[in-house]
């Protein structure tokens, strides 16, 4: 479901917890600092439960795919810390539209992993930010952009996937579709060759 497929927000506080990747190979929003193993009760989404205001439309459902806006209207926010009020009032969906990533029709699902507009437009079903395809490198080079990294791979029959370090701009060409391992890593972006040219997601309210 969408909670499991949607990437967790790595900007929220997680102390020393190393939240585990799920069966999809990355950490979804069902895994939080308080809920590292991804256990859920009913239809709750733990990340949405633990953080308010949430950054995407709430209560999304696979049965309401075209109408996934929140059914909730905020009436009051109870807090002993008055400094929270400005943040909450500016973040409530009563006042601020929220967006989600919708995948193109040829994708295996209509809801995307991305939680930002930029990463949604990159996501063609298998182009992932903050994911490193470790190992299986046969060459690497410095490039100007991820598009150039993809172009280098496209020119080689041996290349099956790429990972680029977004800090150093080093592009690694891989002999295997997902490298030897797939893991979360800041400042990395990876893609399987079959995704090259795939249409990305659409950021919709």
C-alpha positions in Angstrom: 0.0 0.0 0.0 1.0 3.7 -0.2 2.5 3.9 3.3 4.8 1.0 2.6 5.8 2.3 -0.9 6.3 5.9 0.1 9.8 6.7 1.2 10.3 7.7 4.8 11.3 11.3 5.4 15.0 11.2 6.3 14.9 14.8 7.6 12.9 13.9 10.7 14.6 13.1 14.0 15.5 9.4 14.5 18.1 9.6 17.3 20.5 6.6 16.9 17.9 4.3 15.3 19.0 2.8 12.0 15.6 2.1 10.5 15.5 -1.1 8.6 14.8 -1.4 4.9 11.6 -3.3 4.1 11.0 -6.0 1.4 11.2 -3.3 -1.3 14.9 -2.7 -0.6 14.4 0.8 1.0 12.8 2.3 4.0 9.1 3.2 3.7 7.0 5.5 5.8 5.8 2.6 7.9 9.2 2.5 9.6 10.0 5.3 12.1 12.2 5.9 15.1 9.4 4.6 17.4 8.4 1.8 14.9 11.6 0.4 13.5 10.2 -3.0 12.5 7.3 -1.6 10.5 4.5 -3.0 12.7 1.1 -1.4 12.1 -2.3 -1.4 13.7 -5.2 -1.4 11.3 -4.8 1.1 8.5 -2.5 3.5 10.3 0.6 4.9 8.7 3.2 5.2 11.6 5.1 8.2 10.1 1.8 10.1 9.5 0.7 9.2 13.0 3.9 10.5 14.6 4.4 13.7 12.7 1.9 16.6 12.4 1.4 18.5 10.2 2.2 15.7 7.7 3.8 16.6 4.4 1.5 14.7 2.1 -2.2 14.2 1.8 -3.4 12.0 4.6 -5.6 8.9 4.6 -4.7 7.9 1.1 -6.4 4.8 -0.1 -5.9 2.4 -3.0 -9.7 2.4 -3.4 -9.8 6.2 -4.0 -6.9 6.5 -6.3 -8.0 9.7 -8.1 -9.4 11.4 -5.0 -6.7 11.1 -2.4 -7.1 14.3 -0.5 -7.5 14.3 3.3 -11.0 13.8 4.7 -9.9 15.6 7.9 -10.6 19.3 8.8 -8.4 20.6 11.7 -10.5 22.2 14.4 -7.9 22.6 17.2 -4.3 21.7 18.1 -3.7 21.1 21.8 -0.3 22.0 23.0 1.5 23.4 26.0 4.1 25.1 23.8 2.6 28.2 22.2 5.6 28.5 20.0 4.3 25.6 18.0 1.2 27.5 16.9 2.7 29.3 14.0 4.3 26.2 12.6 1.1 24.2 12.9 -1.2 26.9 11.5 1.1 27.3 8.5 1.3 23.5 7.9 -2.4 22.5 8.3 -4.1 21.2 5.2 -6.9 23.6 5.9 -4.6 26.3 4.5 -1.8 24.6 2.6 -2.3 22.2 -0.3 -0.5 18.9 0.0 0.9 16.9 -3.0 1.8 13.3 -3.8 3.6 11.5 -6.5 1.4 9.8 -9.1 3.1 7.3 -11.5 2.3 7.0 -15.2 -0.1 4.4 -16.5 2.6 2.0 -17.7 4.0 1.7 -14.2 3.1 -1.3 -12.0 1.5 1.1 -9.5 -0.1 4.5 -9.6 1.5 5.8 -6.4 5.1 6.8 -6.2 7.9 6.5 -3.7 8.9 10.1 -3.8 8.0 12.7 -1.2 9.4 15.8 -3.1 8.5 17.2 -6.5 12.1 16.8 -7.7 12.4 13.2 -6.8 8.9 12.5 -8.1 10.0 13.7 -11.6 13.0 11.4 -11.4 11.1 8.4 -10.4 10.3 6.2 -13.4 9.6 3.2 -11.3 13.2 2.4 -10.7 15.3 5.7 -10.5 16.1 6.2 -6.9 17.6 9.0 -4.9 19.6 8.2 -1.7 20.1 4.6 -2.9 23.6 3.2 -3.7 23.9 0.1 -6.0 27.1 -1.1 -4.3 29.8 -3.1 -6.1 29.8 -4.5 -9.7 31.6 -1.4 -11.0 33.6 -1.8 -14.2 34.6 1.9 -14.6 33.9 5.3 -13.1 34.3 8.9 -14.2 33.5 12.5 -13.2 30.4 13.9 -14.9 28.5 17.1 -14.8 25.0 15.7 -14.2 23.0 12.4 -13.6 21.8 12.7 -17.2 25.4 12.5 -18.4 26.0 9.5 -16.1 23.1 7.8 -17.8 24.4 8.7 -21.2 27.8 7.1 -20.4 26.0 3.9 -19.5 23.8 4.0 -22.6 26.9 4.0 -24.7 28.2 0.7 -23.2 26.7 -2.7 -23.8 28.4 -3.9 -20.6 26.7 -1.3 -18.4 23.4 -2.5 -16.7 23.0 0.3 -14.1 24.6 3.4 -12.7 25.2 5.1 -9.3 26.3 8.7 -9.0 27.7 10.4 -5.9 26.0 13.8 -6.1 28.7 15.4 -4.0 31.7 14.3 -6.0 29.9 14.0 -9.3 31.6 10.6 -9.8 29.5 8.2 -11.9 29.9 4.4 -11.5 28.9 2.1 -14.3 27.7 -1.3 -13.2 27.8 -4.8 -14.7 24.7 -5.9 -12.8 21.2 -4.3 -12.9 21.2 -3.5 -9.1 24.9 -3.8 -8.4 25.9 -6.4 -5.7 23.9 -4.7 -3.0 21.2 -2.0 -2.7 21.3 0.2 0.3 20.3 3.6 1.6 23.1 6.2 1.3 23.0 10.0 1.4 24.3 11.8 -1.7 23.7 8.9 -4.0 21.3 8.4 -7.0 21.0 5.2 -8.9 19.1 3.8 -11.9 18.7 0.5 -13.7 19.4 0.7 -17.5 15.8 -0.4 -18.3 14.6 2.8 -16.7 16.5 5.2 -19.0 14.0 7.4 -20.8 11.1 6.2 -18.6 8.5 8.9 -17.9 8.7 10.1 -14.3 5.9 10.7 -11.8 3.6 13.7 -11.7 3.4 15.8 -8.6 -0.4 16.4 -7.9 -2.5 17.9 -5.2 
